[in-house]
Amino acid sequence: MSSEDGQQADPIKILLVEPNPGDSRLFEEKFRDAKLLNTIHTVPDGETALDFLAQRGEYADESRPDIVLLEPQLPGKSGIDVLSELKNEPELEEIPVVVLTSSDAGEKVVKSHGIEADTYLQKPVEPEEFVEFVQSVEEFWFAIVEKPSQ
């Protein structure tokens, strides 16, 4: 991945909000295997995600992610609460959020709260589905980057 002038594209900084350590590990491995230019940070819950995004506490030195992959079913503060806070925070509302759903029903549940994510992707179940998933995230990212700014 290099831009037209031959410069290497900047890595995409991804924040994965995923409570299941097994899924987190699979996500990280598949992103690495796909050789995507990215940095992936994983946090297990909504509170930690908000600390990371707001650069509070132990995350004060972290740069903001370019994209958030958000599991709605989180311990403590739910993914819907996180999405709501992001969309109501001027500094953070521009960060694209991909809600990871297990089904179409999961997407409807999130939308029923009147909060819109930037996109919804079905969470892979089988390891081989992760490759497709990673490609979907990459396509979504390039669609955003290439959108002309208003």
ABEGO torsion letter per residue (X at the ends): XBBAAGBBBBBBBBBBBBABAAAAAAAAAAAAAAGBBBBBBBBABAAAAAAAAAGBEAAAABBBBABBBBBABBBEBBAAAAAAAAAABAAAAABBBBBBBABAAAAAAAAAAGBBBABBBBBBABAAAAAAAAAAAAAAAAAAAABBBX
